[in-house]
Amino acid sequence: MPHREVPDASPARLSLISRHLAPDYPINTPYAVERIPDTIDTSLLPKTQTRKMSTQPPHATLLIPGPIEFDDAVLQSMSHYSESHVAPGFVATFGETLSMLRKLFQTTDTASQPFIVSGSGTLGWDLVAANLIEPGENVLVLGTGYFSDGFADCLGVYGAKVTELKAAVGSRPQLGEIEKALSEKRYKAITVTHVDTSTGVLSELENLSSLVHRVSPDTLILVDGVCSVACEEIQFDAWKLDGVLTASQKAIGCPAGLSISMFSGRAIKALESRKTPPASYFASMKKWLPIMQNYENKKPSYFATPSPQLVHALHTALTQILSKPLKERFARHKEASDKIKKAIADLGLKQVAANPADQAHGMTAIYLPETVKQTDILPSLGKRNVIFAGGIHKEIATKYIRFGHMGVSVLDPARGDIDRAIKALQEGLSEHGYQKA
Ligand SMILES: Cc1ncc(COP(=O)(O)O)c(C=O)c1O
């Protein structure tokens, strides 16, 4: 029997989920029925945007915490002609894409294993829960918000006994509490949401991992990096991580549809030494493991049909990412994030992630002034061709908005996305009568 109940489908929860999916116009508001028009007033778009996005129809700039704006070349690589998923050309592309993931995750350990499986980020939770944990085993989930709650729910569905160590909204569990929790029970795994997209809270991985290795060395360290891979530093080998799962549509900058993960030799051993078979068919890492190994060795292999077009897009996105030092990429994201956070502070606004050391670099969750509603500001931003997301953390959902700043919007300053978004926010707030006190 699962230790936790399956996620509830109450109207409140569904409403939160809908807001995440259609964040530009929160539901249950007069704006729910309005849409951003399919054709927008291109005279409002700055010249740079029209130039840089020349192959894409003019559109409002998507600055939610994923999906993000896509580079032209990444999008174009999806219009690849149809090819067999077991033909040499595609097998080579898939194999190279897997090898590039090793570089992105900074692992040279041959025991590490990358996976690319059709699906979204959520599938990464299922991979972990169905393969690395057996029913009845204890998992410690570090609770930072909506997404760590989701990970906990998923683990429970597969029968894990979940203990969620929850932090106050806008914060993360501290090392001392984690050490105490680890010393009270034997945990098969600990999970951490590197950036909880509901709060913009960044968790520390390096110190967490050394703590776990010191006090509970057999515990697997599993990271939800959906909102952090490719915009926050992650050193898979050096930090001795056992699993990092992510998705294609955030900082990697590829359309949604791929679950991307890296697992350590220890994690693969845990998979191989299971007493019970993996509790999923499509999400069985035992089924996918030989497929991934074969593709990387340029051998055709089949378990379920991959999406060649998405894999081409990912290949292009990773080629672009790896064409420059990763350090530089992370530094550019930090620089943009610092600028945004300063602009927010200059406006007299506070972030959900209160402590600067806990603030993500690929997104910012911003508390609104009491006098301005989400249902006022999001349409005002939309009028200015900028799309932010609404709140999603159930305790504060209507009180804040989320600004995603990842990938090309940060790395290609000629687009002007970040400056335009900051200006739109300033103008939108003043349109609704807000003045800094
Ligand atoms: C931190 C985090 N984990 C998991 C997910 C789930 O990913 P997906 O929506 O691609 O299934 C998300 C989605 O935003 C996320 O931000």
The ligand as a MOL file (V3000), in Angstrom:
LIG
                    3D

  0  0  0     0  0            999 V3000
M  V30 BEGIN CTAB
M  V30 COUNTS 16 16 0 0 0
M  V30 BEGIN ATOM
M  V30 1 C 10.9640 21.7540 -10.7660 0
M  V30 2 C 9.9930 21.0670 -11.6670 0
M  V30 3 N 9.8620 19.7410 -11.5710 0
M  V30 4 C 9.0250 19.0620 -12.3660 0
M  V30 5 C 8.2540 19.7220 -13.2920 0
M  V30 6 C 7.3280 18.9390 -14.1630 0
M  V30 7 O 7.7570 19.0410 -15.4930 0
M  V30 8 P 6.7510 18.9100 -16.7080 0
M  V30 9 O 5.7240 19.9770 -16.5650 0
M  V30 10 O 7.6290 19.0670 -17.9030 0
M  V30 11 O 6.1430 17.5540 -16.6220 0
M  V30 12 C 8.3400 21.1000 -13.4280 0
M  V30 13 C 7.5050 21.8280 -14.4010 0
M  V30 14 O 7.4550 23.0250 -14.4470 0
M  V30 15 C 9.2440 21.7950 -12.5900 0
M  V30 16 O 9.3810 23.1100 -12.6890 0
M  V30 END ATOM
M  V30 BEGIN BOND
M  V30 1 1 1 2
M  V30 2 1 2 3
M  V30 3 2 2 15
M  V30 4 2 3 4
M  V30 5 1 4 5
M  V30 6 1 5 6
M  V30 7 2 5 12
M  V30 8 1 6 7
M  V30 9 1 7 8
M  V30 10 2 8 9
M  V30 11 1 8 10
M  V30 12 1 8 11
M  V30 13 1 12 13
M  V30 14 1 12 15
M  V30 15 2 13 14
M  V30 16 1 15 16
M  V30 END BOND
M  V30 END CTAB
M  END
